[in-house]
């Protein structure tokens, strides 16, 4: 995957995350595959639309897969549980 493809995946992952974070039910999910239980996850970020820029890309599937990986990582951070005994400023 080229640097350009990674940038496209990042652009797509941001659009997908915006869709997720604008929905109270979806933003509690911490894995892209779990989204399929609630919505057609492959259509998030406008990808399901025939006009979407991704469909003109030679490496469409690779870009989409990398974007999904990026979303998984972001959801893991967004929904990470901070242990109550952690050394953070609020606990001191």
Residue pairs with C-beta under 8 A, 6 or more apart in sequence:
1 9
1 59
1 62
1 63
1 66
5 57
5 59
5 62
5 63
5 66
6 66
8 54
8 57
8 63
9 63
9 64
9 66
9 67
9 70
10 67
10 70
12 45
12 47
12 54
12 63
12 64
12 67
13 45
13 67
13 68
13 70
13 71
13 74
15 44
15 45
15 46
16 44
16 45
16 47
16 67
16 68
16 71
17 71
17 74
17 75
18 45
19 26
19 44
19 45
20 26
20 27
20 29
20 35
20 44
20 71
20 75
21 27
21 78
23 39
25 38
26 35
26 38
26 39
27 78
28 79
29 35
29 38
29 75
29 79
30 75
30 76
30 78
30 79
31 72
31 75
31 76
32 41
32 68
32 71
32 72
32 75
33 41
35 41
35 44
40 48
42 48
43 49
45 67
46 52
47 54
47 64
54 60
54 63
54 64
57 63
82 88
84 91
85 91
